[in-house]
Amino acid sequence: MISAPVTLEREEFHFIRDFVYRTAAIVIDEDKHYLVEYRLAPLIEREGMPSFRHLVSELKQPSSGPLRSRVVDAITTNETSFFRDSRPFEILRRIILPQLIEHRRYSRTLHFFFGGCSSGQEPYSIAMLLRNHFPEIDDWNIRLTATDISGEMVRRAREGLFTQFEVNRGLPARLLVRYFERAGIHWRICESIRRMVDFQEINLTRPLNLGKDVDIFFLRNVLIYFDQTERCRLLAQARDVLRPDGCLMLGAAETTVFSNDFFIPLPVEFSNLFYLKGTPSPFHLPPAEPHQ
């Protein structure tokens, strides 16, 4: 017998929307009722619950910690890919990283932070970029701290196991051959690259407690899920942990316009790179390419 589909009532939608905002500061618009229903229906089925009303009742219980995490996991968008929007990675390789490495030639340390890393393709992309193009820093102290609010995504990222579809999205064939190995019908990234990244389950609405030692703060395609107050707070956190000559990288559709007191954009087209206001530009940029 096929069970009837579970329906999310308006009152339950409002509770879940407010719960997700309180827990993860993620804004769910009023017209996303269908999306919440679609993403939570499989969870309700797995949990053996008869209705969204039952889910809401369970979330109100003090002992519902694990369930609360699973609800946030189900709601969170985990869209990512290797070398996503390839242009910023090209700018990092040609302009930013060579100069940053020169800046750090005496300390021989680099620290990259990734907020909202999902299943790990972005930090792994940076790890491969460093290993493939900058062998002179192989013996440096290089830290890649990658975080996500989803415990399931952090587990997946640590495992480093990807489907054929995932490695087909943005990953050059030469890097697949060099840094991955077959694992049944999947591909596993090699251990030397996995060891470079420290994946942590962290809620970005909480203090990061990193100290002021981050060279590049990756916050790509994260701000779009928060309201203006939370965006400003996240950018303040980035400001507080960046080294004076460090930089912030946002997604293609993101800006710091709502917190102009913190950052200035680097004048490199399509880079979405920003440096700290009140400091000299940390990078020498090539002349702008002429438009055809």
C-alpha positions in Angstrom: 0.0 0.0 0.0 1.4 3.4 -1.0 1.1 6.0 1.7 -0.4 9.4 1.0 2.1 12.3 0.5 2.8 14.3 3.7 1.7 17.9 3.5 3.4 20.8 5.2 0.8 23.2 6.6 1.4 26.9 6.8 1.8 27.0 10.6 4.3 24.2 10.4 6.2 26.0 7.6 6.5 29.1 9.7 7.8 27.2 12.7 10.4 25.4 10.6 11.4 28.6 8.8 12.0 30.4 12.2 13.7 27.3 13.6 16.2 27.2 10.7 16.9 31.0 11.1 17.5 30.7 14.9 19.8 27.7 14.4 21.8 28.5 11.3 20.7 32.2 10.4 19.6 30.9 7.0 16.7 32.9 5.6 13.9 31.0 4.0 11.6 33.3 2.0 7.8 33.0 2.4 7.4 31.7 -1.1 9.7 28.7 -0.4 7.0 26.6 1.2 7.2 24.0 -1.5 11.0 23.7 -1.2 10.9 23.1 2.6 8.2 20.4 2.0 10.2 18.8 -0.8 13.4 18.7 1.2 11.9 17.5 4.5 9.5 14.9 3.2 12.2 12.3 2.7 13.5 13.0 6.3 10.0 12.5 7.7 9.8 9.2 5.9 13.2 8.0 7.1 12.3 8.9 10.7 9.0 7.0 10.5 7.0 10.1 11.3 3.3 10.4 10.3 3.3 14.1 9.6 5.1 17.5 9.6 3.1 18.2 12.8 4.8 15.3 14.5 8.2 16.6 13.2 7.5 20.1 14.7 6.4 18.5 18.0 9.7 16.6 18.2 11.8 19.6 17.4 10.3 21.4 20.4 11.6 18.7 22.7 14.8 19.5 24.7 16.3 16.1 23.6 15.9 16.7 19.9 19.5 17.8 19.2 20.3 15.1 16.6 17.0 15.6 14.8 17.6 19.4 14.7 20.9 18.8 13.0 19.3 16.5 10.4 16.6 19.1 9.7 19.2 21.8 9.0 21.2 19.3 6.9 18.1 18.6 4.8 17.3 22.3 4.3 20.8 23.5 3.6 21.8 23.9 -0.1 25.0 21.8 -0.8 25.6 22.9 -4.4 29.4 22.8 -5.2 31.8 21.6 -7.8 35.5 21.4 -8.4 37.1 24.7 -9.6 33.6 26.3 -9.6 33.5 29.5 -11.8 37.0 28.7 -13.1 38.1 32.4 -13.5 38.7 33.1 -9.8 41.0 30.0 -9.6 42.9 31.2 -12.6 43.4 34.6 -10.9 44.6 32.9 -7.7 47.1 30.8 -9.7 48.5 33.6 -11.9 48.4 36.7 -9.6 47.4 36.1 -6.0 49.2 33.0 -4.9 52.6 33.7 -6.4 52.7 37.1 -4.6 51.3 35.7 -1.4 54.0 33.0 -1.4 56.6 35.7 -1.8 55.1 37.6 1.2 55.4 34.4 3.3 58.9 33.3 2.2 60.3 33.8 5.7 57.5 32.4 7.8 56.9 29.6 5.3 53.3 29.3 6.4 49.9 29.7 4.7 46.4 29.4 6.1 43.3 29.2 4.0 39.8 29.2 5.6 36.7 27.9 3.9 33.2 28.7 5.2 30.3 26.5 4.0 32.6 23.9 2.2 29.8 21.4 1.6 31.3 18.1 0.3 34.8 19.5 0.0 35.3 20.2 -3.7 36.5 23.8 -3.2 39.2 23.2 -0.5 40.3 20.1 -2.5 40.6 22.3 -5.6 42.9 24.7 -3.8 44.9 21.8 -2.4 45.4 20.4 -5.9 46.2 23.9 -7.3 48.9 24.4 -4.6 50.4 20.9 -5.1 50.3 21.0 -8.9 51.6 24.6 -9.6 53.7 25.5 -6.5 56.0 22.5 -5.6 58.4 25.0 -4.0 56.1 25.2 -1.0 55.6 21.4 -0.5 57.6 21.5 2.8 55.8 24.6 4.1 53.3 24.6 6.9 50.1 24.9 4.9 46.7 24.8 6.6 43.4 24.5 4.8 40.6 24.7 7.4 37.3 23.8 5.8 34.0 24.1 7.6 30.3 23.3 7.2 27.3 23.3 9.4 26.3 19.9 8.1 27.8 16.9 9.9 26.9 14.7 6.9 28.7 17.0 4.5 31.8 17.1 6.7 31.8 13.3 6.9 31.5 13.1 3.1 34.3 15.7 2.6 36.7 13.8 4.9 36.0 10.6 3.0 37.0 12.3 -0.3 34.8 10.0 -2.3 33.1 11.4 -5.4 30.7 10.2 -8.1 31.5 10.2 -11.8 29.1 13.1 -12.2 30.9 15.1 -9.5 34.4 14.6 -11.0 33.0 15.5 -14.4 32.0 19.0 -13.1 35.0 21.3 -13.5 37.8 18.8 -12.7 40.4 18.8 -15.5 41.1 15.2 -16.7 44.9 15.6 -15.9 44.1 16.2 -12.3 41.7 13.3 -12.1 44.4 11.0 -13.4 47.0 12.5 -11.1 45.2 12.9 -7.8 42.3 10.3 -7.8 41.9 6.6 -7.8 39.0 4.3 -8.7 36.9 3.1 -5.8 34.3 0.9 -7.4 32.0 3.1 -9.4 33.3 6.2 -7.5 36.6 8.2 -7.4 38.6 8.8 -4.2 40.9 11.7 -3.9 44.4 10.6 -3.0 45.5 10.5 0.7 48.2 13.2 0.2 45.6 15.7 -0.8 43.0 14.6 1.8 45.7 15.2 4.5 46.1 18.8 3.5 42.5 19.7 4.5 41.2 19.8 8.0 37.4 19.5 7.8 35.4 20.7 10.8 31.7 20.9 11.6 31.2 24.6 12.4 28.2 26.9 12.5 29.3 30.2 11.0 26.9 32.0 13.2 29.2 31.2 16.2 32.6 32.9 16.9 35.4 31.3 14.8 38.2 31.7 17.3 40.9 31.4 14.7 43.3 34.2 15.7 44.5 36.7 13.1 46.4 34.3 10.8 44.2 33.6 7.8 45.7 34.5 4.4 42.6 33.9 2.2 39.1 33.6 3.6 36.9 31.8 1.2 33.2 32.6 1.8 31.9 31.8 -1.7 28.2 31.5 -2.3 27.5 31.6 1.4 26.3 35.2 2.1 23.4 34.8 -0.3 21.6 32.6 2.2 21.7 35.2 5.1 20.0 38.5 5.8 21.9 41.7 5.9 22.6 41.7 9.6 24.1 38.2 9.5 26.1 39.1 6.3 27.6 42.0 8.1 28.5 39.9 11.1 30.1 37.2 8.9 32.2 39.8 7.1 33.3 41.3 10.4 34.5 37.8 11.4 36.4 37.6 8.2 38.0 41.0 8.9 39.0 40.0 12.4 40.8 36.8 11.4 42.6 37.9 8.2 46.2 39.0 8.2 46.7 42.6 7.2 47.8 41.6 3.7 45.2 38.8 3.4 42.1 38.7 1.2 38.5 37.6 1.1 37.0 35.7 -1.7 33.2 35.8 -2.3 31.0 34.1 -4.9 30.1 35.6 -8.3 26.8 37.0 -7.1 28.0 38.4 -3.8 29.4 41.7 -2.6 30.5 43.6 0.5 28.4 46.6 -0.4 26.4 46.3 2.9 29.7 46.5 5.0 31.8 49.1 3.2 33.7 49.8 6.4 35.5 46.4 6.2 36.7 45.6 2.6 37.7 47.1 -0.7 37.4 45.1 -3.9 40.6 44.3 -5.8 40.2 45.7 -9.4 40.4 42.4 -11.1 37.4 41.5 -13.3 35.4 38.5 -12.1 37.7 37.8 -9.2 35.4 38.8 -6.3 38.5 39.3 -4.2 38.6 41.9 -1.5 41.3 43.3 0.8 41.0 45.1 4.2 40.0 48.7 4.2 42.6 50.9 5.7 45.5 48.8 4.4 47.5 49.2 1.2 46.5 46.9 -1.6 48.5 43.7 -0.9 48.9 42.6 -4.5 50.5 44.2 -7.6 48.0 43.7 -10.4 48.8 43.5 -14.1 47.4 46.1 -16.5 43.7 45.5 -17.4 43.2 43.4 -20.4 41.8 45.4 -23.4 38.3 44.6 -24.4 37.9 43.1 -27.8 
